[in-house]
Amino acid sequence: MPTISHEVSNNGARDAYRAIAAQERALDRARRPKQCLLARKPALRQTVLTLLREEWSPEQIVGHLRRHHSGDPGETCAAPACR
């Protein structure tokens, strides 16, 4: 089923579809129950903040974290600057 048709059918069909209500439901479904990595790991957060203050790029920070925190898979992130 095409994406738009799926979106409309999941949110009230053609006659009852309301974009704002559909967006709110999507946001509710997307919420994660756990805190983000930087909120859970104060030392990691401090490292990222320090590197940002030193004007490192997000790509440089991710590379640094992968090299220096590779022992714990939960300590690195896939997205630039840990989102």
C-alpha positions as CSV (number, residue, x, y, z in Angstrom):
1,M,0.0,0.0,0.0
2,P,1.5,3.4,-0.9
3,T,2.6,5.5,2.0
4,I,0.0,8.3,1.7
5,S,-2.9,5.8,1.4
6,H,-1.6,4.0,4.4
7,E,-1.4,7.3,6.4
8,V,-4.9,8.3,5.5
9,S,-6.4,4.9,6.2
10,N,-4.7,4.7,9.6
11,N,-6.0,8.1,10.6
12,G,-9.7,8.2,9.8
13,A,-9.9,7.6,6.1
14,R,-10.6,10.2,3.4
15,D,-13.6,11.9,5.0
16,A,-12.4,12.0,8.6
17,Y,-8.6,12.6,8.1
18,R,-7.3,15.5,10.2
19,A,-3.6,16.3,9.7
20,I,-3.0,17.8,13.1
21,A,-4.6,14.9,14.9
22,A,-2.7,12.5,12.8
23,Q,0.6,14.3,13.6
24,E,-0.2,14.2,17.3
25,R,-0.9,10.5,17.2
26,A,2.4,9.9,15.2
27,L,4.4,11.8,17.8
28,D,2.8,9.8,20.6
29,R,3.6,6.6,18.9
30,A,7.2,7.7,18.3
31,R,8.1,8.7,21.8
32,R,10.7,6.5,23.3
33,P,10.3,5.3,26.9
34,K,14.0,5.7,27.7
35,Q,16.1,8.8,28.0
36,C,18.6,9.6,25.2
37,L,22.2,8.5,25.6
38,L,23.6,11.9,26.6
39,A,21.0,12.3,29.3
40,R,21.9,8.8,30.8
41,K,25.7,9.2,30.6
42,P,26.9,12.4,32.3
43,A,30.6,11.7,31.5
44,L,29.8,11.2,27.8
45,R,27.6,14.4,27.8
46,Q,30.5,16.3,29.3
47,T,32.9,15.0,26.6
48,V,30.5,16.1,23.8
49,L,30.0,19.5,25.4
50,T,33.7,20.1,25.7
51,L,34.3,19.1,22.1
52,L,31.5,21.4,21.0
53,R,32.9,24.3,22.9
54,E,36.2,23.6,21.1
55,E,34.3,24.0,17.9
56,W,34.6,20.4,16.7
57,S,32.2,19.4,14.0
58,P,29.6,16.7,14.7
59,E,31.4,14.3,12.4
60,Q,34.7,14.9,14.3
61,I,32.9,14.3,17.7
62,V,31.4,11.0,16.4
63,G,34.8,9.8,15.2
64,H,36.4,10.7,18.5
65,L,33.7,8.9,20.4
66,R,34.0,5.8,18.2
67,R,37.8,5.7,18.7
68,H,37.9,6.4,22.5
69,H,34.7,4.8,23.7
70,S,34.6,1.7,21.5
71,G,34.7,-0.7,24.5
72,D,31.1,0.0,25.4
73,P,28.7,-0.2,22.4
74,G,26.2,2.0,24.4
75,E,28.8,4.8,24.5
76,T,28.8,5.6,20.8
77,C,26.0,6.8,18.6
78,A,25.4,6.5,14.9
79,A,24.0,10.0,14.2
80,P,26.2,13.1,14.1
81,A,26.7,14.6,17.5
82,C,24.4,12.0,19.1
83,R,21.5,14.0,17.7
